[in-house]
Amino acid sequence: MTEIALRQEKMVQDLDRILRQDPDVLALAVFGSVVQPQVVCDVWSDVDALLVVEDRAMHRFHRATEWLEALGAVYAFEQSCNTFWNTMRVCFDDLRRLYLLITSESNLFKSD
């Protein structure tokens, strides 16, 4: 396993550890190249994840970045949203990157 893949794996483990402790987190699903062993991760590879939280807790995870500080110092981020989910792209100061789709349980069942 490459050094980059090891760093990404550690970020996934740390993200899981942080979010497991929060009763408002309903699910975390990691997808993309980080979970495909046949794909070679490079320095530009990010960790892609879907985070499902309680409706009442959306504001704690989107439009806020403080909860990410347990993963490292945030260098830059971009946020956007639509009817179904909020998107957060984060780059940490060591250049690790996280692409996070954040939604609530009720948004999973919308039919717009």
Buried (B, 14 or more C-beta within 10 A) or exposed (E): EEEBBEBBBEBBEEBEEBBEEBEBBBEBEBEBBBBEEEEEBEEEBBBBBBBBBBEEBBEBBBEEEEEBEEBBEBEEBEBEBEEEBBBBBBBBEEEBBBBBBBBBEEBEEEEE
